[in-house]
């Protein structure tokens, strides 16, 4: 999951498939574990406030999790 926004002590998480950008999951910060992925292109888009698509989230998570094909969607 990626943190797509914050609301006080809550993080809004999305993965692009089960939890889409339009309806992120709300979790308390203390119930999450940070995994450093701050150097990805999508992380830069989220930090700058640009619109992120579900397919971009899926593609980036596939790259980070599996080291797989960047064109893979699913």
Secondary structure, DSSP 4 states (H G I P E B T S, - for coil): -EEEEEETTEEEEE-SSSS-GGGPEEEEGGG------TTSHHHHHHHHT----HHHHHHHHHHHHH---TT---
